[in-house]
Amino acid sequence: MTSPAPTGVVVMAYGTPRGPGDVLAYYTDIRRGRPPSDEQLADLTRRYEAIGGVSPLAARTAAQVAAVAAALERLAPGDFLVTQGAKHSQPQIEDAVDGLAERGVRRLVGLVLAPHYSAMSVGEYIERTRARAIEHGIETVFVERWHDDPTLVEVLAQRVVDAVDRLALGPEDRLELVVSAHSLPERILATGDRYPDELRETAELVAARAGVTSFRTGWQSAGRTPEPWLGPDMLELLRLLADEGVQAVVVCPAGFTSDHLEVLYDLDIEASRRADELGLRFTRTASLNDDPRIAAALARRILQAASGAWPQ
């Protein structure tokens, strides 16, 4: 009797150039096939150089995918075949689905390494996965959001506590926790997209668990396009906090799950420099990366999604 094919899993992330020679192709892909100007390319290259020449995102994502695969294997040995797909670099989402189809997969669970759902972000990953899966006759189900996962909240809250401890605040120091995510164009608000609401929910849960009473959400890493993006931007927010009399800021970049350019440059260099100029004590929470607790939580959500879609 032939054993049933395992359920495929595509764990997805944004992607990153693997070296300086890949930056142009990567940036062109982000711009939907339109090459960047020389000035735009030089600016992005400068940012990568500032964090050592290359982002650690490719290695971090591979480690995250491996951790999820290992956690699934512990929960359901032999039942899942896990692979990685990226939105803007290799292997792309479609490559991941093709590879699973070649291995006989007929059912697939998709998960994006981003906790908060927006049709413009996670929704695009889902649509690309679904479209390719349909070509192969593969059934799909998705873990669309996990912004309020109890394990995520617990891990982020502990990182907030650790970050506050690093600041060694006095009893009179005013602290503000900023829970951030990648900005998106403001036009998502007209469609009722709950992306900002989900970030707020994460912030409320994490602050309560960490025992922080003063917090707000903030946005970072907005695209360089003419249209308005969600704000306030992190650099603007730091100035507002300084004007309000805040002395110390902890940023929890909850919308990002690993170390990469938007954390290592936009926060560790750019925001840190602005905070110093404003006289603010500043730190951020450690990234989740391949924390085994998060991997186990995501594995449980994948298993739950598969069980609900295809009862045994």
C-alpha positions in Angstrom: 0.0 0.0 0.0 1.4 3.4 -1.0 1.9 5.9 1.7 0.1 9.2 1.2 2.3 12.1 0.1 3.3 14.5 2.9 1.6 17.9 3.2 3.8 20.6 1.8 4.7 23.7 3.7 6.0 26.9 2.2 7.5 29.2 4.8 7.9 32.6 3.2 10.0 35.8 3.7 10.7 39.0 1.9 14.1 37.9 0.5 17.4 39.8 0.3 20.4 40.1 -2.0 23.1 37.5 -1.1 25.9 39.8 -2.0 26.7 43.2 -3.6 26.4 41.8 -7.1 22.7 40.9 -6.4 21.5 44.3 -5.2 20.5 45.6 -8.7 18.4 42.6 -9.5 16.9 42.5 -6.1 16.0 46.2 -6.2 14.6 45.8 -9.7 12.4 43.0 -8.5 11.0 45.1 -5.6 10.2 47.8 -8.2 8.2 45.3 -10.2 10.8 45.1 -13.0 11.7 48.8 -13.1 15.4 49.3 -12.5 16.3 51.8 -9.8 18.0 55.1 -10.7 21.8 55.3 -10.1 21.1 57.4 -7.0 18.6 54.9 -5.6 20.9 52.0 -6.2 23.8 53.9 -4.6 21.7 54.7 -1.5 20.7 51.1 -1.0 24.2 49.8 -1.6 25.5 52.4 1.0 23.0 51.0 3.6 24.2 47.4 3.0 27.8 48.6 3.3 26.9 50.2 6.7 25.9 46.9 8.1 28.8 44.9 6.8 28.1 44.7 3.0 25.4 42.1 3.1 22.2 41.5 5.1 22.1 38.4 7.4 18.5 37.8 6.3 19.2 34.9 4.0 21.0 33.0 6.7 18.5 34.0 9.3 15.5 32.9 7.2 17.1 29.6 6.4 17.6 29.0 10.1 14.0 29.9 10.8 12.7 27.6 8.1 14.9 24.7 9.5 13.6 25.4 13.0 10.0 25.2 11.9 10.7 22.0 9.9 12.3 20.4 13.0 9.4 21.5 15.2 6.9 20.0 12.8 8.9 16.8 12.6 8.7 16.5 16.4 4.9 17.1 16.3 4.0 14.9 13.3 6.9 12.8 12.1 7.0 12.3 8.3 3.8 14.2 7.7 5.2 17.5 6.4 7.7 18.6 3.7 8.9 22.1 4.4 10.5 24.4 2.0 11.4 28.1 1.7 10.1 30.8 -0.7 11.0 34.4 -1.0 9.1 37.3 -2.4 12.0 39.1 -4.0 15.0 36.8 -4.2 15.8 33.1 -4.9 14.3 30.7 -4.3 11.1 32.6 -5.1 7.7 31.6 -3.9 6.8 30.0 -7.3 10.1 28.0 -7.2 9.1 26.6 -3.8 5.7 25.5 -5.0 7.2 23.9 -8.1 9.6 22.0 -6.1 6.9 20.6 -3.8 4.8 19.6 -6.8 7.8 17.7 -8.3 7.9 15.7 -5.1 4.3 14.7 -5.3 2.7 17.1 -2.8 -1.0 17.6 -3.4 -1.8 19.7 -0.3 0.1 22.8 0.9 0.1 25.1 3.9 1.6 28.6 3.5 3.0 30.7 6.2 4.7 34.1 6.0 7.4 35.1 8.6 5.4 38.3 9.4 2.9 38.3 12.2 0.5 41.0 11.0 -1.8 40.6 8.0 -2.3 43.2 5.3 -3.6 42.5 1.8 -0.7 44.5 0.5 1.9 42.4 2.3 1.0 38.9 3.5 -1.9 38.9 1.1 0.4 39.2 -1.9 2.5 36.2 -0.7 -0.7 34.2 -0.3 -2.0 35.1 -3.8 1.3 34.1 -5.4 1.4 30.8 -3.6 -2.2 30.0 -4.4 -1.9 30.9 -8.1 1.1 28.7 -8.6 -0.5 25.9 -6.6 -3.6 26.0 -8.7 -1.4 25.4 -11.8 -0.3 22.1 -10.2 -3.7 21.1 -8.9 -2.5 21.5 -5.3 -5.0 22.4 -2.5 -3.9 25.2 -0.3 -4.6 26.7 3.2 -2.7 29.5 4.9 -1.8 30.8 8.3 -2.7 34.3 7.6 -1.9 36.1 10.9 -0.3 35.3 14.2 0.1 38.7 15.8 -1.6 37.7 19.0 0.0 34.3 19.4 0.5 33.7 23.2 4.1 32.5 22.6 4.9 35.5 20.4 3.6 37.8 23.1 5.5 36.0 25.8 8.8 36.1 23.9 8.5 39.7 22.8 7.5 40.8 26.4 10.6 39.1 27.8 12.7 40.9 25.3 11.1 44.2 26.3 11.9 43.5 29.9 15.5 42.7 29.0 15.8 45.9 26.9 14.4 48.1 29.8 16.9 46.5 32.1 19.8 47.4 29.8 18.8 51.1 30.1 19.2 51.0 33.9 16.6 53.7 34.4 16.2 55.8 37.5 12.8 56.2 39.2 12.2 59.6 37.6 13.1 58.6 34.1 10.2 58.6 31.6 10.2 55.5 29.4 8.2 54.9 26.2 7.8 51.6 24.5 7.4 51.8 20.7 6.1 48.7 19.0 6.9 49.0 15.3 6.3 47.4 12.0 7.1 48.2 8.3 5.1 51.1 7.0 2.7 50.6 4.1 0.9 53.1 1.9 -1.9 54.9 3.6 -4.4 53.8 0.9 -4.7 50.5 2.7 -6.9 52.3 5.3 -9.6 53.0 2.7 -10.1 49.3 2.2 -10.6 48.6 6.0 -7.3 46.7 6.1 -6.6 45.8 9.8 -2.8 45.9 9.6 -2.6 48.9 12.0 -5.1 47.4 14.3 -3.2 44.1 14.5 0.0 46.0 15.4 -1.9 47.9 18.1 -3.2 44.6 19.5 0.3 43.2 19.6 1.5 46.3 21.4 -1.2 46.1 24.0 -0.6 42.5 24.7 3.2 42.8 24.9 3.1 46.0 27.1 0.7 44.4 29.5 2.8 41.2 29.8 6.0 43.2 30.2 4.5 45.5 32.8 5.1 48.7 30.7 2.4 51.3 31.1 3.4 53.9 28.5 3.6 52.6 24.9 2.5 53.4 21.4 2.9 52.0 17.9 5.2 53.4 15.2 6.1 52.8 11.7 9.5 52.5 10.0 11.3 51.8 6.7 8.6 53.5 4.5 9.1 53.1 0.7 10.6 56.0 -1.3 7.5 56.8 -3.3 5.4 60.0 -3.7 2.3 58.7 -2.0 1.8 59.0 1.8 2.7 56.1 4.0 1.5 55.1 7.5 3.0 57.3 10.2 4.4 58.6 12.3 7.7 57.5 10.9 10.2 56.3 13.6 12.5 59.3 13.2 9.6 61.7 13.5 8.2 59.8 16.4 11.5 60.0 18.3 11.4 63.8 18.0 7.8 63.9 19.2 8.7 61.8 22.2 11.7 64.0 23.1 9.3 67.1 22.8 6.9 65.3 25.3 9.7 65.0 27.9 10.4 61.3 27.4 13.9 60.4 28.4 14.3 56.7 27.3 12.8 54.7 24.4 12.7 50.9 23.8 11.7 49.9 20.3 10.2 46.5 19.8 10.1 45.9 16.0 7.3 43.3 16.3 6.6 43.4 12.6 10.0 42.0 11.8 11.1 38.5 12.8 14.8 38.5 12.1 17.9 40.7 11.9 18.1 42.4 8.5 18.4 45.9 6.9 15.3 47.4 8.4 16.5 46.5 11.9 20.3 46.7 11.6 20.3 50.0 9.7 17.0 51.7 10.1 17.0 51.1 13.9 20.5 50.4 15.0 22.1 53.1 13.0 19.6 55.7 11.8 17.1 55.7 14.7 19.9 55.3 17.3 21.7 58.3 15.8 18.6 60.4 15.9 17.9 59.4 19.5 21.4 60.5 20.4 20.9 63.8 18.7 17.7 64.3 20.7 19.3 63.3 24.0 17.2 60.1 24.3 18.5 56.9 25.8 17.6 54.3 23.1 17.7 50.5 22.6 15.7 47.9 20.8 14.6 44.4 21.6 16.6 41.5 20.3 15.2 39.9 17.1 13.3 36.7 17.2 15.4 35.0 14.6 15.3 31.2 15.0 14.1 31.1 18.6 12.9 27.5 19.1 9.8 28.7 21.0 8.6 30.8 18.1 9.4 27.9 15.7 7.3 25.5 17.8 4.4 28.0 18.0 4.4 28.4 14.2 4.6 24.6 13.8 1.5 24.2 15.9 -0.3 26.8 13.8 0.7 25.0 10.6 -0.5 21.7 12.1 -3.8 23.3 13.2 -4.4 24.8 9.7 -3.7 21.5 8.0 -5.9 19.6 10.4 -8.8 22.0 9.9 -8.6 22.0 6.1 -8.0 18.3 5.6 -9.3 16.2 8.5 -7.7 12.8 8.8 
